[in-house]
Each structure stands twice: as structure tokens, then as C-alpha cells.
């Protein structure tokens, strides 16, 4: 494969060259052919024999410059300098047909200098969850890292219990986190910080490099992209679960999947990470945490920017997030001419769904079936507070009539932003249980469904159902 190794060759003193460590009986079980083709990677490189040779031959293009990156991060608000790629290795970067650069990164590669006495492995359970989540988000239109291929094994690893090790090649614009900049700033290694900035401006923020103040332009871009990302999380009901600064990408993408969850019953205070005892990363806290993390990142810009310049850049966050969120919510409700009265309808709808703890995604999908010229008892009966639901519905229907968009056109447009299928944790667990017994068929079917989230198909009806009681509020840990 024609790989570049720009990070390892230009920033070699910002980490360590490290070789992947083989696993027992590795088996290639899934390849993202669409992504592989988009990256112009040869199909011949993603067969059982060729991928194993590439990953475990110390002279291959994958391993010749495989690299563990060093970084730090604020974890649950506390600074930790002792972080880095503890189980992943940067294999290199490729360019797609448009000249866009993409990192290939091997997760579960084995010990690195930053493993902190851990085994450097990823378990099958967490690898499947990341594969499913990244594809689900991508096909909803939410920026995210992506999964290129999945490798399972018979290698035993020990977490709360014995599990099987797995590997995944992950793709993103880069694997540079807020924590990279924080580490070299807080450790006083300003020469390395300067090299990191120069690299990013050369490869990832080229338009900013030509600005009057490149560092200000770069910070402004990161602020706006992060705000847009979190607005999408809030609109589509996604709870990341571990928004530590070492899990935040400079590209404004969803990154480092741990105990994530899509909402079931709409509870703004929902916490998907059972280790988050204070609710720091609750669903409704994500917008505020995004800004907190950007403030933490901004400290690394102080050698280049004044406090006033940093405040100016950070000041764009709230307006960008609110604007993006409002636009998305108006689209989800089929309100294509925003006004103060439509904003009131959006807020009223969210209050209604929240107060009655209705399923977030099913509620929006039901809304797609509303006909403003008819009674809609199915929607009213969906709520406990039927009188309040009918009152809201009457205002909504009147607004739709005044808007004048043909019913079928509006419904079709709404269906393109309100998914029929989302990644329910209980469905993921069923796929994981089967895969751990060697059956990947349910995982593959679920993956196929999630790659077509908006188009309702009778044969996939089971994947659109709300979770049973046992499947609600499942405890998901960071253990991986």
C-alpha cells in the first residue's frame, strides 16, 4: 500500500516507534469496502493473508513507521500528563481521490511505552461497539472517525472477566487530540508544541496557514467545528459519555468511543457512563463541557495569542452551537421558515417528550407522519399528557398549514433527518453476545441497517423497536 508516514517522520520526538504485537489466531471478519474504495486502497490488501502480513511483518508499510503518540488530557476535569497511545498505533496516512489526507490507526495493537503496565489490547466487545457507532453516526451525517476493518482472535484478555482480544483499523483526518497540545504546553516543551502547530497548519489547517494570524484562525476553526459537532449530538440524541480532552479531536469529529449511548426515553439528565458518578458528562451537560474543553485547549495557544484574541475565538462557540442546533431541530420538525413562534414549538415539543419520558427517536419518527389536514390520534395517544399533546399538536398543525409546504414533500424531508434505526445499546449487546460465541451474522445485519438509518424497511422492523425494560439504561463501562 502507498502510505505516507508524515507524523512519524516529522514529529518523531513526539512519541515512539512501536511495532504491533501479534495475537493468537487472528481472523479478518469485516471490511468496510465503501471506505476502502474511497481511500483508494487496494482490495487485494484486505484479504485474510495480506492484512495479517501487513500488520505483523515488521518490514511492511504498515509497521515500518508504526507510531505511538504521546499526549495528556483533562480526565473528568483533572489534569493527567501520563497519557498516550496505550493500545493503538498510527500506521500511516493516505490520500483519497480528492487529495484529502486520512490517518490509518490500529486499535488493540499491543503494549506501547504509554500503556502504563496494561496489555495494550482492545476487547471484542468494545471494538464491535466502536465499529457500529462510527458507522451509525457517519450515515446520520454526524462527523466521526470510521472503522476500516475488524480483526478478531483467540487471544485471551482479562478485564472484569476473560474476554477475546480484537483489533480494528480506524480512519480519521488525524488522531491529534486537544490533549496533544495540552501536554506539550503544560510540560513546558514549547519547541515540540511549535512543531506540532507547524505540522497541523501544514497538513490539516492549510487555509488557516495563509491567514493574517494563523494560530487565531486555527483556534477559531476548532471552536466552530466542535460547536457544530455537539449541536448534532444534541439534536440526534447521542451521549458520548467520556468527553475528556484526550478524547476530543481537533477536527470536530466524534472520537474515542467508550460508554456512549443514543437516548431511549428522553431524559436530558441521562448519564450513559456508569463510572461518571457526578454526571459530569450527562447528555444535557455536553454543550457546556465542549466549551470547558476548548478553554483547556486554548491555554496551549497562549504563546501565540493574547487573552483577548482567545476570548474572541471562544466567544463564537455558543452562537454557533445554538444556531446549528436550532436549524437541525427545525428540520426535524419540518419547520422550514424559522421564527420566534417556530422556536417556541420546538421547545414545547422537547418539553413534552421529556416530561413524559417518551422514546426520543420514535417520537420524532411519529412526527414525520403528521398530516396537518387530519386528526392525528396516534401522536396524541403516544403521550401520557394527552391534553397537552393535543394543544401542542393543534399549534403545530396550524403552523404547518401557514407554511404551505405540501404534506408529502414535508414528510419526506423530515424522514431524511429523523432516523428510523439508531444504535440501541441492547441491540448492540445482542450482536456482541452472538459474536463472542463466534457468530457475526447479527453484527453484520445490524451494521447494514445502521448504514441506512432513514429508510424504513419491513424486514428490519425489529431494529426499530424500543428497548425492552432490560435494555433500558444499560450500564456501559470504559473497560476496553
N, C-alpha and C positions, 0 to 999 in steps of 0.2 A: 504494500500500500504506500502511496505517496504522501507521507506525513511530514509536516514541519515540526520542529521542537523549539519554538521561539521562547517559551517561558524558561525551559531548562537551559537553553544556551545563553539567553540574555540576562536571566535572573538566577543563575546557578547558585549564587551565595544566599538566596532567599529560601533555601530548602535543601533537600538532599536527594541525589540519585539513588534509587532503590529498585530492586528487582521484585516482580511478583513472585509469590511462593505458591507452588502447585498444590492442588487438592486431590483427594482420593476419588478416582473415577469421575472426572468432570464430564458433563454432558450438556451440549447446547440444546436448549428446549424451546427457545423463542428468538426470532429475529424480526426487527421492525423494518420490513422490506421497503416500505414507503420512505422512511427516514434514511435508510441506507442509500437508496437511489438518489434522494435529494442531496446527499453529501457526496455523490459521485464516487462511492466506494464500490469496489468490485464484488459481485455476487460470489465469486469464487473464494473470496476471503472469509466468507461467513458460512462455511461448512464445518462439520464436526472436527475433521482432521486439521483444516487450515487455521481455524481460530485457536485451537489448542496449541498448535505450533507457534503461532504469532505471540500468544500470551506467555508461553513458558519456555521459549527458546531465547536465551539471553542475548542473542545477536540480531533478533528480529527488529523491524522498525517500531514495533510496539514497546519493546523492552530496552532498546539501545539507550534511550534517554528517559526512561520512566522515572517520574519525579514526585517526591512528596513535598508539598508546600507547607511552609511554616506560617502560622498566624496566631492571633489571640482572639479574645472576644468577651463581651459582657454577657454572662450567663445568669438569667433571672436577676439582672440588674447589677451583679457583682463582677468585677474585672478578673479575668483569668488569662494570664500570659502563657500558660502551659498547654497550648492547643496546636493543632496542625493536622495534616492528613494522617490520621492514625490507622485507617484501614483502606485508604484509597490512593491511587497513583495516577498522575497525569501522564497519559500515553503519548500525547502529541496533539497537533491541531491540523485540521483540513479546511479547504475552502469549497463552498458549494458553487453551483454554476453561476451565481451572481457575484462571486468573489467574497462572500461573507465568510468570516473565519469562525470555526467551531472547534471547541475542545472535545477530545475523547478522553474519558476518565474511567478507570477501572475501580469499581467499588467492591470491597471484600478481598483485596489483593494480598493480605497477609501483613505481618508486622512491619512497621516503619520506625524511624527514630522518634516519631511523635506518638507512638501507640500507648505510651505510659503503662507498660507491662501487660497490656491487653493482647489478644491474639490476632488483632487486625482483620478479623473475619466479619462478614455480614451473614446473618441467618436467612434462610429461605423465606421465612415469614415476612421479614421487613423488606426484603428485596422484591417480593411479589407486590407488596403494598405500594412501594415506590413506583414500580413499573405501571401498575394500574392507575395510580393517582396522576402521574405525569401525563399519561395519555388522555385521561379523562379531562384534565384541565386544558390541555392543548386543544382538544377538539371542541371545548366550550369557548375557546378564544381567549383563555387566560394565559399570560406569559409564564413559561415554566421550563425547567430543564426537561430533557426527554430521555427515554430508555432506548438504546440501540439493540441490545441483545441480552439474554438471560442465560446463565450457566448454573446448573445445579451440580451437586456432588454427593458423595457418601462420607465426606469428611465430617466427623462429629465436632460440634462446638457446644460450649456449656454457658448457658445464661441462667434463667430460673430453673431450666431443665436442659437435658441434652437435646440439641437440635441439629439440623443439617446445614452446612455452610453452602452459600451460593455466591455468585458473582454477577455483576451487571456492568456493562459499559454504558456510561451516562454521557449525554451530549448537552453542551450549553455554550453560549458565546464565549465564556471563560468561566473558570472556577475561582475567580477573585472575589473575596468577601469583604464586607466592612472591616472584619477583624484583621485582614492583611494590613490595612493602613493603620489601624489602631495599634497593632503590635509594634511596628517599626517606629511609630511616633512615641508611644509610651516607654519603649525600651531605649529611646534616645539614639537609635540608629538612623539618623537623618540622611546619611548618604544612601542607605538602602531604600528609605522612603522616597528619596528623589528618583532613584532608579525605577521604583515601582510606578510612580506618577508618569515618568517619561515613557515607560512601556505602555501604560494604559492610553496615554494620549496618542502614541504612535499607532497602536493596533485597535483600540476599542472606542476611542473618542476623537476620531480624526477631525470631525467638524469643529470640536472644541479647541483642537490644537492651533487652529488658524484664527481663533477669536482674539480680541484685544487682551482679554485676561483669561488664558486657557484654564487655569485652575478654578476660577469662578464659574466659567461655562460648564466645566465638568461637574462641579458640585450641583449646579442648577439642574443639569440633566438627570443626575442620580435622584435628586429630590422629586422632580416631576414624574419620573418613571416609577419610583417607589410609591408615590401617592396614587398613581393610576392603577398599579397592581393591587393595592389594598382596597381601593374602591371596588374593583372587580371581585375580590374575595368577599366583601360585604354584600354585594349585590347578588352573588351566586351562592351565598350561604356556606362559605368554606372557612374552616377554622384550622390554621396552620399548627398551632399547639406549642411550638418552641421557637419563638421569634428572638432568639439570642442573636447578637450582632455577628457571630461567626456563622450564622445560618442565613444571613442577608446578602444577596448578590448585588454587585454594583450595577447590574443590568436591569434591575427592576423585574426579576423573574421569581417565580416560586421555586424554592431551593431547599435542599436537605430535608426530605420528608421523614418525619418521625411519627409521633402520635397525632396525626391530622384527623379531621372528620368533616364531612358535609353534614349540615344540620338535618335532623329529622324533625321532631317537634320544634317549633320556633321559640327558642329561649335565648334572648340576647346575652344572658349571663353564662351560657353554656361553656364548659371547660372540657376539652377532649383529652387532655393530658392528666392522667391520674397522679402524676408527680407534682403537678402545679397546685399545691395546696392553698396558695393565696389567690388563685385566679388571675395571676398577672397576665396570662395570655388567653383570657376568655375571649369569646367571639367579639363582644362589644368593645373590648379593650384594644383590638388590633390597630385601629387608626391612630390612637394615642401612642401606642408602642412604636409604630412606624416612625413617628416624629421623634420620639425619645432616641431611637436607634440612629436616626440621621444626625441628631445633636451629638451623639457619641462619635460618629464618623467624622463630623465636622471639626473636631479637635485636631485631627491629623492634617487639616487644611490650614491651620493657624500659622505655619511657617511661610505661607504664601498669600494669605488673605487677611484683611483686617476683620475685627469683630463685626463692624457694620456691614461689610460685604457678606459675611457668613449669615448674619441675621436676615439680610435681603434675600439670600438664596433659600434659607429655611422658611422664610415668610411666604413662599409660593406653595408650600405643601398643603395647607388646609384648603385654600381656594381650589387647587387642582383636584384634590380628593373629593370635595363636595360637589364640584361641577361634574366630574366623571360619574360619581355615584348617582347624582340626580338624573343625568342623561340616561344611564343604564336602567334605573328604576322606571323612568317614564316609558322607555322602550318596552320593558317587561309588562307594563300595564296597558300598552297600546295607546299611550297619550303622546301624540306626535307634535303637539303645539303647546309646549310648556308655558305655564303661567302660575301666579300665586294660588289660584284655585286648584290647578292640577297637582301642585306640590302638596296641597292640603289633602287631596285624595290619596296620594302616595303614602303620606304619613298616617292617614286614617286606616289604610289597608294594612300597613305593617303593625299598627297598634292592635287591630282586630285579630290578625293571625297570631300575634304574640300573646295577647291576653287569653285567648282560647287554646293556646299551645297546639295549634294545628300544624300539620306537616308542611314545612316551608315549600318544598318543591311541588308537591301535589296541589297545594293551594294555588300556586301560580299557574300550574298547568290547567286547573279548573277554570281559571280566569280567561284562558285562551278560548274557551267555548262559549263565553257570554255573547248573547245576541241582544243588542240594545232595543230591538223591536218586540221582544218577547219577555214573558216571565222566565225566571231562571231559578227554579226551586232547588236544583241540585247544589248550587253555590250557597244559598241561604241555609239549607239543611246540613251543610258542611260545618257550620258553626254552632257552638252552644248558645251564644248570644244572638239568637235569630233576629230579634227586633233590630239590634244594632247593625247586623249584617244587611238586613233589608234596607235600612236607612242609608247605609253607605252605598249599596248597590244602586239605589234609585238615583243618587247624585252622580254616580259613575256612568250609568246609562245615559243620563241627560247630557253629560259632558261628551260622551261618545257621539251622541246624535248631533250635537253642536259642531263637533269636529268634522263630521261629514265624510269620513273615510269609509268606503264600502266594507260591509261586515266581513266577507271572506278575505279580502285583502288584509284587513287589520289582524284577523285571526292568524293568518299565515305568517305575518311579520312577527307576531307575538310568539308563535311556536318556534321561531328561529333564535329566540333569546331565553326561552323557558324550557329547559331540558326535560324530556320525558324520563331519561335514565341518568341517575347520578350514582356515584360510588358510595353505596351504603356500606358501613363497616361490617354489618352482619353478612352481606353478600361476599365481601372480601374474605371474611373468615371462613365461609363455606368453601370458597376456592382454595384457600390456604390449607384447610383440613384435608381436602382431596389431594392437593399437590404433595403434602407431606407423606401421603400414602402412595405417591408415585403416579397419581392421575392428574394430568394438567389440562384435561379437557374442559373442566368448568372454568378454570382461569382463562383459557383461550376464548371461550364463548363470551365470558364477561368482558374481556378486553375488547372483543369485536363489538359488543353492544355499546361500550363506553366510547368507542371511536365514531359512533353515530348517535350522539345523545339527543338530538332534537326530532328525529323521525320515528314516529310510533309504528311498531310492527307487532301484530298479534302473537307471533311466535316467541317474542321476548317479553310477554306480559308479566311474567314472574319477576323480572328485574325492575319493573316499575312499581311494584307493590311497596307499601310502607313496611317498616320492620316489625316483626312480632315483638312482644314485650321483652323477650330475652335478648333481642337485638338492639334495643334502645340503650343509649348511654353506656355502651361497652367501654371498659377500661382499657386504654391503649397506653403502653409504656414506651419509654425511649429506648429500651433494650433492643439492640440490633446486632 
